[in-house]
Each structure stands twice: as C-alpha cells, then as structure tokens.
Amino acid sequence: MRVWPGSPHPLGATWDGQGVNFSLFSQHATAVVLCLFERPEDAEPSASVPMPSTTDRFWHCYLPD
C-alpha cells in the first residue's frame, strides 16, 4: 500500500477522486496508526497504516490507491 504525506487540512477522511487524505489532531500523541476495516462488523483491521507526518500536532497521510 502506498502512503504519501498528505495534508493536515481538512480534518477527517476526505476523498478527492483519486485517493483519501486522512487527518486528525492530537495534542499529546507520540504516534498514530490508521486502522482500515473491510466491513463495519469486522473485529480486526484489514490493514494498519502508520501516519508518519505531523504538522502543528495534526497527524496526516494520503492513500492514493
């Protein structure tokens, strides 16, 4: 899975027609992992993606696929 830095804004998950930008704010986090689920009822994520980029306490990444 390709993971790009993405943008700190807008907050949340934003589809742009080619991929999804994920952004969240945390004042105290030292790491953030994005967990992706195939179905709402799944107990375990199908993928876990570390969110490596931060900008002023906003954690963000972009998944182009």
Long-range contacts (C-beta under 8 A, 24 or more apart in sequence): 1-47, 1-49, 1-63, 1-65, 2-63, 2-64, 2-65, 3-49, 3-50, 3-52, 3-61, 3-62, 3-63, 4-61, 4-62, 4-63, 4-64, 5-52, 5-53, 5-60, 5-61, 5-62, 6-53, 6-60, 6-61, 6-62, 7-60, 7-62, 8-55, 8-56, 8-58, 8-60, 9-58, 11-58, 18-64, 19-62, 19-63, 19-64, 19-65, 20-62, 20-63, 21-60, 21-61, 21-62, 22-51, 22-60, 22-61, 22-62, 22-63, 23-58, 23-59, 23-60, 24-51, 24-58, 24-59, 24-60, 25-57, 25-58, 25-59, 26-57, 26-59, 27-57, 29-59, 32-59, 34-61
